[in-house]
Amino acid sequence: MATTLAALRPGAPAPTDKVLVDYEVRDGLAIITLNDPPANTYTYEMLRQLDAAILDARMAEEAHVIILRGHGEKFFSAGANISMLNSVTPRFKYYFCLHANETLNRLEHTPKLTIAALNGHTVGGGLEIAMACDIRVAARNAGKIGLPEVNLGVLPGTGGTQRLCRLIGKSRSIEVMVTGETFSFEKAEEMGLVNKVFDRDGFWDSVVLYAKQFCPPNKASKAVGAIKRSVQSGLEVPFESALAIERELQQQLFQSEDAKEGIAAYVEKRMPSFKAR
């Protein structure tokens, strides 16, 4: 069977049984870790595992927020594995990029808040993964960030040209990509590419504390997810259609127990206790 599959995938690297993406749910947080040291570069096999982890997190009733991070302290991800790209056919590279687009779109469209915890260098495809998340938080002085693909004679081909301009504007994003500049997380925060920079010491604890504010009982996670979906989907359609998306999501929320709890708590002048129902 393996020979037959290989024949159907000419130019494809050999499949692996190695775990390249770790997944766990802890205290309402689905934690996805890119785990291929030293640089957590991704291959087709890693993306397949990332895709599966995203689906698991989407379907997990007990998971309210999704966090992506890189294994270790030096890299979130350095992007696509260049050795892998050098060994495959142009046709395989095309389908590799297509699958990466589909995986990151799935992450972007999942109605749960997603946070990229940038624990180290976040460049090339690593930044493209992070940009598919709703919020990016980074460790101070922990690494560089940027899209240097132009230095390889190619463009950021996993959504980078499209997501960067939606985050920081057309002119600035073109400049970042054509210069191939990499820069600090602090500069990325000034540009609006990174939302928050936490101290490197205790970074993960800060990320968890930040993420938990969006989980029950603190927040109505259904409302958080609906806000995310309304923005992500609404930005890509005409304004009237976006308003229709917003109305439909609001109607769903009005029928939830959490909306009843939130309104009742406001009237009764007390703190609400949400249950993700």
C-alpha positions in Angstrom: 0.0 0.0 0.0 2.8 2.4 0.8 4.3 1.9 -2.6 1.0 2.6 -4.2 0.5 5.8 -2.3 4.0 7.0 -3.1 3.2 6.4 -6.8 0.2 8.5 -6.5 2.3 11.3 -5.0 5.3 11.7 -7.2 7.8 14.1 -5.8 6.4 13.9 -2.3 8.6 13.3 0.7 8.2 10.0 2.5 5.5 10.1 5.2 6.6 10.0 8.8 5.1 8.7 12.1 6.9 11.4 14.1 4.7 13.6 16.2 5.4 17.1 14.9 2.4 18.9 16.5 1.5 18.4 20.1 -2.1 19.0 21.2 -3.8 19.2 24.6 -6.7 20.8 26.3 -6.0 22.3 29.7 -8.4 24.5 31.8 -10.5 25.5 28.8 -7.5 26.2 26.5 -6.6 24.1 23.5 -2.8 24.3 23.3 -1.2 23.5 19.9 2.6 23.3 19.8 4.7 23.2 16.7 7.3 20.6 17.6 10.2 20.1 15.2 13.3 21.5 16.8 15.5 23.4 16.4 13.4 25.9 14.3 10.0 24.2 14.1 10.0 24.5 10.3 6.9 22.9 8.7 6.6 20.3 6.1 3.5 18.7 4.5 3.4 16.1 7.3 3.5 18.8 10.0 0.7 20.8 8.3 -1.4 17.6 8.1 -1.0 17.2 11.9 -1.6 20.9 12.4 -4.8 20.6 10.4 -6.0 17.7 12.5 -5.2 19.6 15.7 -7.2 22.6 14.6 -10.2 20.3 13.8 -9.8 18.7 17.2 -9.7 22.1 19.0 -12.7 23.3 16.9 -14.8 20.3 18.0 -13.7 20.1 21.6 -16.6 21.4 23.8 -14.3 21.9 26.7 -11.9 24.2 24.6 -12.9 27.8 24.5 -9.6 29.5 23.3 -6.9 28.1 21.0 -3.3 28.9 21.6 -0.5 28.2 19.1 3.1 28.2 20.2 6.5 26.8 19.2 8.5 24.2 21.0 11.4 25.5 23.0 12.4 29.1 23.6 14.2 30.1 20.4 11.6 29.7 17.6 7.9 30.0 17.2 8.6 28.8 13.6 11.1 29.7 10.9 8.5 28.8 8.3 8.6 26.1 5.6 11.4 23.6 5.6 13.7 24.8 2.8 15.4 21.4 2.4 11.9 19.8 1.8 11.1 22.5 -0.7 14.4 21.9 -2.5 13.7 18.2 -2.9 10.1 18.2 -4.3 8.6 19.0 -7.6 7.0 22.4 -8.5 3.6 20.7 -8.7 4.0 19.3 -5.2 5.0 22.8 -4.0 1.8 24.2 -5.5 -0.4 21.6 -3.7 1.7 22.1 -0.5 0.8 25.8 -0.6 -2.8 25.0 -1.4 -3.1 22.7 1.6 -1.4 25.3 3.8 -4.0 27.9 2.7 -6.8 25.5 3.5 -5.3 24.7 7.0 -4.9 28.4 7.9 -8.3 29.3 6.6 -9.8 26.6 8.8 -8.0 28.1 11.8 -9.1 31.6 10.9 -12.8 30.5 10.4 -13.0 28.4 13.6 -15.5 30.3 15.9 -13.1 30.3 18.8 -10.6 32.9 19.7 -7.1 32.0 18.5 -3.9 33.4 20.1 -0.4 33.0 18.6 2.2 32.9 21.5 5.4 34.1 19.8 8.0 32.6 22.1 10.9 33.1 19.6 11.8 33.9 16.0 8.7 34.1 13.9 9.7 34.5 10.3 8.4 33.5 6.8 5.8 30.9 7.0 5.9 31.0 10.8 4.6 34.6 10.7 2.0 33.5 8.1 0.7 30.9 10.6 0.7 33.6 13.4 -1.2 36.0 11.2 -4.0 33.5 10.7 -4.6 33.8 14.5 -6.8 36.5 15.9 -4.3 37.9 18.4 -0.5 37.7 18.5 1.4 38.1 21.8 5.2 37.9 22.0 8.0 37.6 24.4 10.2 40.7 24.9 13.6 40.5 23.2 13.0 36.8 22.3 13.5 37.0 18.5 12.9 38.6 15.1 9.7 38.7 13.1 9.2 39.3 9.3 8.6 37.9 5.9 12.0 37.6 4.2 10.9 35.3 1.3 12.0 37.8 -1.3 15.6 36.9 -0.4 14.9 33.4 -1.8 13.4 34.8 -5.0 9.8 34.0 -4.0 6.9 35.7 -2.2 5.2 34.8 1.1 3.0 32.1 -0.4 0.9 30.9 2.6 -1.4 33.9 2.8 1.3 36.4 3.8 0.8 38.9 1.0 -2.9 39.0 1.8 -3.0 38.9 5.6 -0.2 41.3 6.3 -1.8 44.1 4.3 -5.1 43.5 6.1 -3.2 43.9 9.4 -0.9 46.9 8.8 -2.0 48.5 5.5 -1.0 48.2 1.9 2.0 50.5 1.6 3.8 49.4 4.8 3.2 45.7 4.1 4.6 45.9 0.6 7.7 47.7 2.1 8.1 44.9 4.7 7.9 42.2 2.1 10.1 43.7 -0.7 12.9 44.6 1.7 12.7 41.2 3.4 13.4 43.0 6.7 13.1 41.2 10.0 12.6 43.3 13.1 11.9 43.1 16.8 8.6 42.2 18.4 8.5 45.7 20.0 8.6 47.3 16.5 5.9 44.8 15.4 3.7 46.0 18.3 4.2 49.6 17.2 3.1 48.5 13.6 0.0 46.7 14.9 1.3 43.3 13.8 1.7 42.1 17.4 -1.0 43.0 20.0 1.0 42.7 23.2 4.6 42.1 24.3 5.1 40.3 27.6 8.3 40.0 29.6 10.3 37.0 28.6 10.5 35.7 32.1 7.2 34.0 32.9 6.1 34.5 29.3 4.0 31.3 29.2 2.2 32.1 32.5 1.4 35.6 31.1 0.0 34.0 27.9 -2.2 31.6 29.9 -3.5 34.4 32.2 -4.3 36.6 29.2 -6.1 33.7 27.4 -8.2 32.7 30.4 -9.9 36.1 30.5 -11.8 35.0 27.4 -13.0 31.7 28.9 -16.0 31.0 31.2 -16.9 32.2 33.7 -15.1 35.4 32.8 -16.4 35.8 29.3 -19.2 34.3 27.3 -17.0 32.3 24.9 -19.8 31.9 22.4 -20.0 35.7 22.1 -16.3 35.9 21.8 -16.4 33.3 19.0 -19.3 35.1 17.2 -17.5 38.4 17.4 -14.5 36.8 15.7 -16.6 35.2 13.0 -18.5 38.4 12.3 -15.2 40.3 11.8 -13.4 37.6 9.9 -16.3 36.9 7.5 -17.7 40.4 7.4 -14.4 42.0 6.2 -14.4 39.8 3.0 -18.0 40.6 1.8 -20.0 43.8 0.9 -21.0 45.9 3.9 -24.7 45.0 3.6 -23.9 41.3 3.6 -21.6 41.9 6.6 -24.4 43.4 8.5 -26.6 40.4 7.7 -23.9 38.1 9.1 -23.7 40.2 12.2 -27.5 40.1 12.7 -27.7 36.3 12.3 -24.9 35.7 14.8 -26.5 38.1 17.2 -29.8 36.3 16.9 -28.0 33.0 17.8 -26.5 34.7 20.8 -29.8 36.1 22.0 -31.0 32.5 22.3 -28.1 31.5 24.5 -28.1 31.0 28.3 -25.1 33.2 28.6 -26.9 36.2 27.0 -29.7 35.7 29.5 -27.2 35.6 32.3 -25.3 38.6 31.1 -28.4 40.8 30.8 -29.8 39.6 34.1 -26.5 40.3 35.8 -26.4 43.8 34.4 -30.0 44.5 35.7 -29.2 43.0 39.1 -25.9 44.9 39.3 -23.7 41.8 39.8 -20.9 40.1 38.0 -22.1 37.6 35.4 -21.0 33.9 35.6 -20.9 32.5 32.1 -21.1 28.8 31.2 -20.5 28.7 27.4 -24.1 27.7 26.9 
